[in-house]
Amino acid sequence: MLQDLGRLTMLTSLQVHVPPGLHMPASDLAVLASLVALQHLRIYGDFDGPAFPRFLGSMAQLTELRLNLTDQLRLKFGPPHELALGACTRLCSLWLRQCCPPPGWPAEPSSMTQLTELHITACGWTELPRQLTALPALEVLDLSNNRLTGLPQLACLSSLRELSLEYNNLSEVPAVLGGGSASRLEKLLLVCNGVKYGHLGNAGVALLESLTALQTLSLSGVSIYYQRTLRGVGEHLRQAMLAGWSRVRFGKGFYYGG
Protein backbone atom coordinates (compact mmCIF):
# COMPACT_ATOMS: atom_id res chain seq x y z
CA MET A 1 0.00 0.00 0.00
CA LEU A 2 2.79 2.44 0.86
CA GLN A 3 4.26 1.95 -2.60
CA ASP A 4 1.15 3.57 -4.09
CA LEU A 5 1.79 6.76 -2.13
CA GLY A 6 4.57 7.70 -4.52
CA ARG A 7 1.94 8.83 -7.02
CA LEU A 8 0.53 11.45 -4.63
CA THR A 9 3.19 14.04 -5.38
CA MET A 10 1.06 16.97 -4.17
CA LEU A 11 0.33 15.43 -0.74
CA THR A 12 1.23 17.88 2.06
CA SER A 13 0.20 15.91 5.18
CA LEU A 14 0.48 12.20 5.96
CA GLN A 15 -0.04 9.97 8.99
CA VAL A 16 1.15 6.35 8.96
CA HIS A 17 -0.11 4.11 11.74
CA VAL A 18 0.91 0.48 12.21
CA PRO A 19 -1.64 -1.31 14.46
CA PRO A 20 -0.39 -2.85 17.72
CA GLY A 21 1.07 -6.30 17.25
CA LEU A 22 2.04 -5.74 13.63
CA HIS A 23 5.56 -4.94 12.47
CA MET A 24 6.53 -3.15 9.29
CA PRO A 25 10.01 -3.14 7.77
CA ALA A 26 11.32 0.37 8.17
CA SER A 27 12.68 0.13 4.62
CA ASP A 28 9.10 0.22 3.32
CA LEU A 29 8.92 3.88 4.33
CA ALA A 30 11.60 4.93 1.84
CA VAL A 31 8.89 5.62 -0.76
CA LEU A 32 7.95 8.71 1.25
CA ALA A 33 11.04 10.48 -0.10
CA SER A 34 9.18 10.89 -3.41
CA LEU A 35 6.52 13.06 -1.76
CA VAL A 36 8.23 16.35 -2.52
CA ALA A 37 5.36 18.53 -1.26
CA LEU A 38 5.02 16.77 2.10
CA GLN A 39 5.28 19.17 5.04
CA HIS A 40 3.61 17.29 7.90
CA LEU A 41 4.60 13.67 8.57
CA ARG A 42 3.47 11.52 11.49
CA ILE A 43 4.48 7.87 11.87
CA TYR A 44 3.28 5.60 14.69
CA GLY A 45 3.92 1.92 15.34
CA ASP A 46 6.48 -0.88 15.48
CA PHE A 47 9.14 -1.05 12.79
CA ASP A 48 11.75 -3.74 12.23
CA GLY A 49 15.39 -2.86 11.72
CA PRO A 50 18.10 -1.08 13.76
CA ALA A 51 17.54 2.29 12.10
CA PHE A 52 15.21 4.13 9.80
CA PRO A 53 16.22 4.36 6.14
CA ARG A 54 17.98 7.57 5.24
CA PHE A 55 15.06 9.01 3.27
CA LEU A 56 14.29 11.52 6.03
CA GLY A 57 17.59 13.25 5.42
CA SER A 58 16.45 14.39 1.98
CA MET A 59 13.05 15.75 3.06
CA ALA A 60 14.10 19.35 3.54
CA GLN A 61 10.53 20.60 3.04
CA LEU A 62 9.22 19.07 6.30
CA THR A 63 7.95 21.51 8.92
CA GLU A 64 6.46 18.90 11.27
CA LEU A 65 7.82 15.43 12.00
CA ARG A 66 6.41 13.01 14.58
CA LEU A 67 7.85 9.53 15.00
CA ASN A 68 6.26 7.60 17.85
CA LEU A 69 7.79 4.14 17.99
CA THR A 70 6.28 1.59 20.34
CA ASP A 71 8.74 -1.31 20.33
CA GLN A 72 8.59 -2.37 23.98
CA LEU A 73 11.59 -4.74 23.72
CA ARG A 74 13.71 -1.99 22.24
CA LEU A 75 12.52 0.41 24.92
CA LYS A 76 13.58 -2.01 27.64
CA PHE A 77 16.71 -3.63 26.24
CA GLY A 78 17.97 -1.88 23.14
CA PRO A 79 19.20 1.53 22.03
CA PRO A 80 16.77 3.91 20.32
CA HIS A 81 16.52 4.11 16.58
CA GLU A 82 18.97 6.69 15.22
CA LEU A 83 17.62 8.93 12.50
CA ALA A 84 19.42 10.48 9.57
CA LEU A 85 17.71 13.88 9.64
CA GLY A 86 20.24 15.59 7.40
CA ALA A 87 18.55 18.47 5.62
CA CYS A 88 15.48 18.64 7.89
CA THR A 89 16.32 22.15 9.02
CA ARG A 90 12.96 23.83 8.35
CA LEU A 91 11.20 21.96 11.13
CA CYS A 92 8.90 23.94 13.41
CA SER A 93 7.83 20.90 15.46
CA LEU A 94 9.77 17.69 16.09
CA TRP A 95 8.42 14.77 18.15
CA LEU A 96 10.59 11.67 18.57
CA ARG A 97 9.88 8.65 20.78
CA GLN A 98 12.35 5.75 20.95
CA CYS A 99 14.34 7.45 18.21
CA CYS A 100 16.76 10.34 18.27
CA PRO A 101 18.77 12.64 16.02
CA PRO A 102 22.30 11.56 15.14
CA PRO A 103 25.27 13.23 16.86
CA GLY A 104 26.01 16.60 15.30
CA TRP A 105 22.46 17.36 14.17
CA PRO A 106 21.63 20.06 13.41
CA ALA A 107 24.93 21.26 11.97
CA GLU A 108 24.01 24.92 12.57
CA PRO A 109 21.50 24.95 15.45
CA SER A 110 21.59 28.72 15.86
CA SER A 111 20.00 29.09 12.41
CA MET A 112 16.95 26.98 13.33
CA THR A 113 14.91 29.90 14.62
CA GLN A 114 11.65 28.34 13.39
CA LEU A 115 11.92 25.19 15.59
CA THR A 116 9.76 26.06 18.59
CA GLU A 117 8.61 22.62 19.78
CA LEU A 118 10.88 19.66 20.55
CA HIS A 119 9.87 16.35 22.15
CA ILE A 120 12.51 13.62 22.48
CA THR A 121 11.38 10.89 24.86
CA ALA A 122 12.28 7.32 25.81
CA CYS A 123 15.77 7.50 24.30
CA GLY A 124 17.77 6.59 27.41
CA TRP A 125 19.74 9.83 27.28
CA THR A 126 21.86 10.65 30.33
CA GLU A 127 22.67 14.11 29.00
CA LEU A 128 21.35 16.43 26.35
CA PRO A 129 23.47 16.50 23.17
CA ARG A 130 25.43 19.75 22.75
CA GLN A 131 23.83 20.62 19.41
CA LEU A 132 20.35 20.57 20.90
CA THR A 133 21.33 22.86 23.77
CA ALA A 134 22.11 25.53 21.16
CA LEU A 135 18.62 25.63 19.62
CA PRO A 136 17.61 29.26 20.21
CA ALA A 137 13.83 29.46 19.77
CA LEU A 138 12.30 26.50 21.62
CA GLU A 139 9.09 27.33 23.47
CA VAL A 140 8.16 23.74 24.33
CA LEU A 141 10.82 21.20 25.37
CA ASP A 142 9.88 17.65 26.41
CA LEU A 143 12.70 15.36 27.56
CA SER A 144 10.59 12.98 29.64
CA ASN A 145 11.29 9.26 30.06
CA ASN A 146 15.06 9.56 29.73
CA ARG A 147 17.86 9.23 32.33
CA LEU A 148 18.93 12.83 32.69
CA THR A 149 20.65 13.79 35.93
CA GLY A 150 20.80 17.50 35.17
CA LEU A 151 20.02 20.20 32.64
CA PRO A 152 22.81 22.19 30.94
CA GLN A 153 22.70 25.81 29.87
CA LEU A 154 20.14 26.23 27.08
CA ALA A 155 20.14 28.90 24.39
CA CYS A 156 16.32 28.85 24.47
CA LEU A 157 15.82 29.60 28.17
CA SER A 158 14.49 33.10 27.60
CA SER A 159 11.83 31.83 25.16
CA LEU A 160 10.89 28.58 26.95
CA ARG A 161 7.24 28.34 28.07
CA GLU A 162 6.88 24.61 28.81
CA LEU A 163 9.50 22.18 30.10
CA SER A 164 8.83 18.50 30.82
CA LEU A 165 11.53 16.50 32.61
CA GLU A 166 9.26 13.78 34.00
CA TYR A 167 10.63 10.27 34.58
CA ASN A 168 14.33 11.16 34.68
CA ASN A 169 17.01 10.93 37.38
CA LEU A 170 17.02 14.51 38.62
CA SER A 171 17.63 15.11 42.32
CA GLU A 172 16.84 18.83 42.36
CA VAL A 173 15.18 21.56 40.35
CA PRO A 174 17.72 22.38 37.60
CA ALA A 175 19.73 25.39 38.73
CA VAL A 176 19.94 26.67 35.16
CA LEU A 177 16.29 27.75 35.46
CA GLY A 178 17.06 30.26 38.22
CA GLY A 179 18.29 33.82 38.20
CA GLY A 180 15.51 35.11 35.98
CA SER A 181 16.81 33.35 32.88
CA ALA A 182 13.57 31.36 32.42
CA SER A 183 11.29 34.34 32.91
CA ARG A 184 8.63 33.08 30.47
CA LEU A 185 8.36 29.54 31.83
CA GLU A 186 4.69 28.75 32.50
CA LYS A 187 4.75 24.96 32.94
CA LEU A 188 7.40 22.84 34.69
CA LEU A 189 6.87 19.07 35.02
CA LEU A 190 9.29 17.16 37.27
CA VAL A 191 7.20 14.25 38.54
CA CYS A 192 8.89 10.84 38.98
CA ASN A 193 12.34 12.21 39.71
CA GLY A 194 14.22 12.62 42.96
CA VAL A 195 12.79 16.14 43.24
CA LYS A 196 10.21 15.71 45.96
CA TYR A 197 7.60 17.92 47.52
CA GLY A 198 8.57 18.89 51.05
CA HIS A 199 12.31 18.31 50.47
CA LEU A 200 13.19 21.33 48.34
CA GLY A 201 14.73 23.50 51.05
CA ASN A 202 15.01 27.26 50.90
CA ALA A 203 17.24 27.25 47.82
CA GLY A 204 14.85 25.08 45.81
CA VAL A 205 11.82 27.11 46.78
CA ALA A 206 13.65 30.36 46.02
CA LEU A 207 14.49 29.07 42.56
CA LEU A 208 10.84 28.22 41.90
CA GLU A 209 9.80 31.64 43.17
CA SER A 210 12.10 33.25 40.61
CA LEU A 211 9.97 31.71 37.85
CA THR A 212 7.56 34.61 37.83
CA ALA A 213 5.43 33.36 34.93
CA LEU A 214 5.01 29.82 36.31
CA GLN A 215 1.41 28.59 36.38
CA THR A 216 1.75 24.80 36.48
CA LEU A 217 4.26 22.84 38.56
CA SER A 218 4.37 19.08 39.02
CA LEU A 219 6.68 17.38 41.55
CA SER A 220 6.75 13.89 43.01
CA GLY A 221 4.00 13.83 45.59
CA VAL A 222 2.20 16.97 44.49
CA SER A 223 0.87 18.76 41.45
CA ILE A 224 0.47 22.50 41.87
CA TYR A 225 -1.64 24.71 39.65
CA TYR A 226 -1.68 28.37 40.51
CA GLN A 227 -1.94 31.83 39.04
CA ARG A 228 0.15 34.73 40.25
CA THR A 229 -2.78 37.10 40.27
CA LEU A 230 -2.59 38.23 43.89
CA ARG A 231 0.15 39.92 45.85
CA GLY A 232 1.88 37.44 48.11
CA VAL A 233 1.49 34.38 45.90
CA GLY A 234 5.21 33.72 46.14
CA GLU A 235 5.04 33.62 49.92
CA HIS A 236 2.09 31.20 49.79
CA LEU A 237 4.19 28.93 47.60
CA ARG A 238 7.10 29.11 50.04
CA GLN A 239 4.91 28.31 53.04
CA ALA A 240 3.12 25.47 51.30
CA MET A 241 6.31 23.73 50.24
CA LEU A 242 8.31 24.23 53.39
CA ALA A 243 5.44 23.31 55.68
CA GLY A 244 4.36 20.33 53.57
CA TRP A 245 0.80 21.54 53.19
CA SER A 246 -1.25 19.19 51.06
CA ARG A 247 -3.67 21.80 49.77
CA VAL A 248 -3.75 25.58 49.68
CA ARG A 249 -6.27 27.72 47.88
CA PHE A 250 -6.25 31.42 47.18
CA GLY A 251 -8.08 33.53 44.60
CA LYS A 252 -8.55 31.50 41.45
CA GLY A 253 -5.38 29.51 42.00
CA PHE A 254 -5.13 26.08 43.61
CA TYR A 255 -2.49 23.93 45.16
CA TYR A 256 -3.37 20.27 44.99
CA GLY A 257 -1.40 17.92 47.20
CA GLY A 258 -0.98 14.26 46.36
Secondary structure as the mmCIF struct_conf table of DSSP 4:
data_model
#
loop_
_struct_conf.conf_type_id
_struct_conf.id
_struct_conf.beg_label_comp_id
_struct_conf.beg_label_asym_id
_struct_conf.beg_label_seq_id
_struct_conf.end_label_comp_id
_struct_conf.end_label_asym_id
_struct_conf.end_label_seq_id
HELX_RH_3T_P HELX_RH_3T_P1 LEU A 2 ARG A 7
TURN_TY1_P TURN_TY1_P1 THR A 9 MET A 10
STRN STRN1 SER A 13 HIS A 17
HELX_LH_PP_P HELX_LH_PP_P1 VAL A 18 PRO A 19
TURN_TY1_P TURN_TY1_P2 PRO A 20 GLY A 21
STRN STRN2 HIS A 23 PRO A 25
HELX_RH_3T_P HELX_RH_3T_P2 ALA A 26 SER A 34
TURN_TY1_P TURN_TY1_P3 VAL A 36 ALA A 37
STRN STRN3 HIS A 40 ASP A 48
BEND BEND1 GLY A 49 PRO A 50
STRN STRN4 ALA A 51 ALA A 51
HELX_RH_3T_P HELX_RH_3T_P3 ARG A 54 SER A 58
TURN_TY1_P TURN_TY1_P4 ALA A 60 GLN A 61
BEND BEND2 THR A 63 THR A 63
STRN STRN5 GLU A 64 LEU A 69
HELX_RH_AL_P HELX_RH_AL_P1 GLN A 72 PHE A 77
BEND BEND3 GLY A 78 GLY A 78
HELX_LH_PP_P HELX_LH_PP_P2 PRO A 79 PRO A 80
STRN STRN6 HIS A 81 GLU A 82
HELX_LH_PP_P HELX_LH_PP_P3 LEU A 83 LEU A 83
TURN_TY1_P TURN_TY1_P5 GLY A 86 ALA A 87
BEND BEND4 CYS A 92 CYS A 92
STRN STRN7 SER A 93 ARG A 97
BEND BEND5 GLN A 98 GLN A 98
STRN STRN8 CYS A 99 CYS A 100
HELX_LH_PP_P HELX_LH_PP_P4 PRO A 101 PRO A 102
TURN_TY1_P TURN_TY1_P6 PRO A 103 GLY A 104
BEND BEND6 PRO A 106 GLU A 108
HELX_RH_3T_P HELX_RH_3T_P4 PRO A 109 SER A 111
TURN_TY1_P TURN_TY1_P7 THR A 113 GLN A 114
STRN STRN9 GLU A 117 THR A 121
BEND BEND7 ALA A 122 CYS A 123
BEND BEND8 THR A 126 GLU A 127
HELX_RH_AL_P HELX_RH_AL_P2 ARG A 130 THR A 133
TURN_TY1_P TURN_TY1_P8 ALA A 134 ALA A 134
BEND BEND9 PRO A 136 PRO A 136
BEND BEND10 GLU A 139 GLU A 139
STRN STRN10 VAL A 140 ASP A 142
BEND BEND11 ASN A 145 ASN A 146
BEND BEND12 THR A 149 THR A 149
TURN_TY1_P TURN_TY1_P9 ALA A 155 SER A 159
STRN STRN11 GLU A 162 SER A 164
BEND BEND13 TYR A 167 ASN A 168
BEND BEND14 SER A 171 GLU A 172
HELX_RH_3T_P HELX_RH_3T_P5 ALA A 175 LEU A 177
TURN_TY1_P TURN_TY1_P10 GLY A 178 ARG A 184
STRN STRN12 LYS A 187 LEU A 189
BEND BEND15 CYS A 192 GLY A 194
STRN STRN13 LYS A 196 LYS A 196
TURN_TY1_P TURN_TY1_P11 TYR A 197 GLY A 198
HELX_RH_AL_P HELX_RH_AL_P3 GLY A 201 GLU A 209
TURN_TY1_P TURN_TY1_P12 SER A 210 SER A 210
TURN_TY1_P TURN_TY1_P13 THR A 212 ALA A 213
STRN STRN14 THR A 216 LEU A 219
STRN STRN15 SER A 220 SER A 220
TURN_TY1_P TURN_TY1_P14 GLY A 221 GLY A 221
STRN STRN16 VAL A 222 TYR A 225
BEND BEND16 LEU A 230 LEU A 230
TURN_TY1_P TURN_TY1_P15 ARG A 231 GLY A 232
HELX_RH_AL_P HELX_RH_AL_P4 VAL A 233 ALA A 243
TURN_TY1_P TURN_TY1_P16 GLY A 244 GLY A 244
BEND BEND17 SER A 246 SER A 246
STRN STRN17 ARG A 247 PHE A 250
TURN_TY1_P TURN_TY1_P17 GLY A 251 LYS A 252
STRN STRN18 GLY A 253 GLY A 257
#
